[in-house]
Amino acid sequence: MHGDHTQAVRPFLIGSTWTTGQGQPFESINPATGGRNGLIGAASKADVDFAVRTAKAAQARPEWRQMLPHQRAAILHRIADLIEVNAEELADRQMRENGKLRRECVTQAAGGAAAYRYFAAICETMPSEIAPSRGDHLSMVLYEPYGVVAAITPWNSPLTLESQKVAAALAAGNAVVLKPSEFTPTIALRIAELALEAGLPPGIFNVVTGLGAETGTALVAHPDVRLISFTGGTATGKAIAREAAGRMAAVALELGGKSPHIVFADADLDKALEGVLHGVFSSTGQSCIAGTRLFVERSVYEGFVQKLATATNALRVGPPDDAQSQIAPLSSFIHRDKVETMVDMAREDGATVLAGGSRPGDARLANGAYFLPTILGNVSNSARICQQEVFGPVLCVLPFDNEADLVAQANDTLFGLAAGVWTQDFPKAWRVARAIEAGTVWINTYKTLSVSVPFGGFKESGSGREKGFFGIRTYQEPKTVMVGL
Ligand code: NDP
C-alpha cells in the first residue's frame, strides 16, 4: 500500500500499522497558493504511548538488537536507494508543504539519501575500543543504543533534518518515534514507508503526526523515551530540556541562530556579495544558519551595501516550482505575518528599509505567503531586530571599525550557531574564526554544509552535535566492560 492519498485523513505509522489516531485531524496548507494539501491524522497521548511502547518492544527484539552491523548498514543503504528513486516525488511533497524552491527540495532529497549512506558506512566500520589497561584486566568501551529515541523536527528542511537524525539513530541501533512539524507532516511518513519497503523491521521507525502542544509534549514526557533529539526554536528546546531533566533523559538540541556574517575591506567583494545574498536569502531566509547580521568594514560599507540592496531588489520572487524564482514564499501564512510584524517592529525602533520591507505587489503572488527579501540599515547590534531570530528573508547591516570591536559585537548575542568571514588575509580570518563563539565558521564561503562534519550550536543555539563521524555517538551511550585476567 502506498499509505497516501486514498483516505480523507492521512494516517500515520506505528509499527506496520497506518492509523488516523484519536487526536483532532489538522489541515496541511500549501503556502504558495493557500490551497489545501489534505487532512492529517493527529496522534493523541494514547497514540503516542502506543508508538513508544511499540518502538521499545521492536528495539528489544533480537532481530534488531543483535542484527550485525553490516546487515543494518545494508538496510540503511536500501533506504538511501529508495529515497533517490523517489527523490522527485519527495521534493514535490516538501515543496507543497513548506513552499521551498523546488530545486532546493531536490538538493535536499539527495542530502537525505546521503545521510543514510554516511551513517550506513559508519555503522559498518565503527569500532569498539580497548582502553589502556591500568592493572591485570582488560578494559573495553562499547557503545550501546539508548533504546527509544524521540525525534522532533521543524518545517524548514525536513528532508535533510529528519534524515540526519533518523539515519544516525538507526545506525546506532535505536528505535525512533518521529514527530514532524505540523506544517510538513508527510515527508517523514513517506520515508518511513520506504524504510519498511527497504526491510527495516516494523516498529523501529514510527512517525506520529500532530501538534507540538499535544503530540510533541506527550512524546517528550513519555518515560520510555531515553533520548530526545530536537531541532526547532530555542524556547521549545528549553521547555523540552526542562521536561527531560525530570527523568534524566538525554537531549540533543539544535536550536535557533542570529549568525554574524563579516566582510572585511580586503575581501573579494564580488564573491562576498554573492555569499551574503546566498547566506541570508536562500530558503527564503528560513534557515537556522542564515547570516542575518551583516558586519561590513566601514571603509567599504556604503558601496557594498548599495550594491547589495540593488542585487536584493533584483531577486526574482515567485512560485517555488518556477525555475526562474529565487525567493519562494514563507512556509506558512502565520509565519509570514510574524516576519512582517518583526520588520514593522524594527521600523518602530528606527531601522531604515534599504530593500524590500513588505509583501510583493505582484498580483500573481497575492494568494501565497510571500514577503520581499529585506535589508534593514541604521540598526545597532543591541536592537531587537538584531537580537531576535526572524527566520525569514531579513538582513540587518552594520558597519564596523576594527577587529576587536567586530568580534565583541558578533559575539554579543544569545545564539552561537554559525558565522562567516570574508577576507584575503588568512591570519586575520583565522583569528576571527577562533574568536567567534559559534558551532560552525565559514571563511570565504557561507552555508556550505556537509554530512561529514559535526553540526550544532554554542550558547542558546543548542547542545550536542549531529552529523560527522562522531554524530553517531549522540545516539549512543558508552558502556565500560572490564574483564579480570
Ligand atoms: P518550533 O520549536 O516551534 O517547533 C519545532 C518542532 O517542535 C515542531 O515539530 C513542533 O510542533 C514541536 N513542538 C512545539 N512545541 C513543542 C513542545 N512543547 N513539546 C514538544 N514538541 C513541540 O520551531 P519551528 O517549527 O517554528 O522551527 C523554526 C525554528 O527551528 C527556528 O527557531 C530555527 O532556528 C530552528 N531550527 C534550528 C535548526 C538547527 O539545526 N539548529 C535547523 C532548523 C530550524 P508543531 O509543528 O506542531 O508546532
Boltz pocket constraint, residues with backbone or C-beta under 6 A from the ligand:
constraints:
  - pocket:
      binder: B
      contacts: [[A, 152], [A, 153], [A, 154], [A, 155], [A, 156], [A, 157], [A, 161], [A, 179], [A, 180], [A, 181], [A, 182], [A, 183], [A, 210], [A, 211], [A, 212], [A, 213], [A, 215], [A, 216], [A, 217], [A, 220], [A, 231], [A, 232], [A, 233], [A, 234], [A, 236], [A, 237], [A, 239], [A, 240], [A, 254], [A, 255], [A, 256], [A, 257], [A, 287], [A, 288], [A, 389], [A, 391], [A, 417], [A, 457], [A, 461], [A, 462]]
      max_distance: 6.0
